[in-house]
Amino acid sequence: MIQIERNLITDDSIQRQYPAGSTKWQIAKMITENDAVYSYPSMKFLEFELDARKELVNASERLNNSFFSFRLFKDSMCNANYWDRTREGGFRLKKEVKPHEAVRDIYKNSRLYGTECATAIVIVFYMALVEVLPPELFDNLFSDIYLMDWKYLDKDLGVHTYRNVRNALPGDCLYFKNPDVNPDTPEWQGENVIMLLNGYYYGHGIGIKTSNEILRDLNRNRAYGSETPAYLMDQIVKPDFIYLASRYFTYTRDRNQ
């Protein structure tokens, strides 16, 4: 359900604002039909979230279709024109480059990049936001990007973990856990994914697959004799769309004064 300025909207009036079957239409439909209440200060905040979620889906599909490779941190690689590779295998933004250009380079020169699945999800976050935020604002918010894992997230992403979530939405990050992973293949201990449309998920290295397909791949890499199958955890990770929208609206207001 959707709540706008304390008014609960339970019909399909919001869906009708978008072309039937479009990404934003499908996401709006899922939010409307969800048992949870999604509250927004105004309609424009919902519109921002729909735009951001659409771009999260698009970024996942584009990254999957690129030459961006899966590599362990010890073998990770990046374009040295934009990033400094650290000893632990992360990518730190060079001080002399613009953040939005460095993020876009991952699309343009995907052959030069390779890392693990957690870093790929963080990259998807930035790739989506570079499409919805003006370059100047993006650069201001994310002036010191370090692409590694969840420990190094920029505070302005506002990424939080929400537990006991029954109905995820496209653009949410979820985790498939393989508790009895084969010790010879520790990279299969789990898979960070972005939820897409129509029951599909994107995971770096595993590709775009259904839940059953991802679970099948993980279960093939369980310890010998294990009776504990892989499973999808009931938690999601996502940026703070309300906060990011407020920064965006403040920026555009100031620019227009």
KAQUI-V798364 format. One record per backbone hydrogen bond with DSSP energy under -1.0 kcal/mol. CO is the residue of the C=O (numbers start at 1). NH is the residue of the N-H. Records with the same first field share a line. If there is no record, write none. Layout:
BEGIN
CO=NH  NH
END
This chain:
BEGIN
1=38
2=9
3=40
4=7
7=4
9=2
12=16
14=17
15=18
19=22
22=26
23=27
24=28
25=29
26=30
27=31
28=32
29=33
38=3
40=5
42=45  46
43=47
44=48
45=49
46=50
47=51
48=52
49=53
50=54
51=55
52=56
53=57
54=58
55=59
56=60
57=61
58=62
59=63
60=64
61=65
63=66
69=115
72=75
73=76
77=114
79=82  83
82=94
84=92
86=89
90=86
91=147
92=84
94=97
98=102
99=103
100=104
101=105
103=106
104=108
105=109
107=110
109=112
110=113
113=69
114=77
115=71
116=120
117=121
118=122
119=123
120=124
121=125
122=126
123=127
124=128
125=129
126=130
128=131
129=133
134=138
135=139
136=140
137=141
138=142
145=93
147=91
149=152
154=157
157=240
160=238
162=236
169=172
172=195
173=237
174=193
175=233
176=191
177=231
178=181
180=223
182=185
185=188
186=189
189=178
191=176
193=174
194=202
195=171
197=200
200=196
201=209
202=194
203=207
207=203
209=201
210=214
211=215
212=216
213=217
214=218
215=219
216=220
218=221
219=222
221=182
223=226
231=177
233=235
234=165
236=162
237=173
238=160
239=241
240=244
241=245
242=246
243=247
244=248
245=249
246=250
247=251
248=252
249=253
250=254
251=255
252=256
END
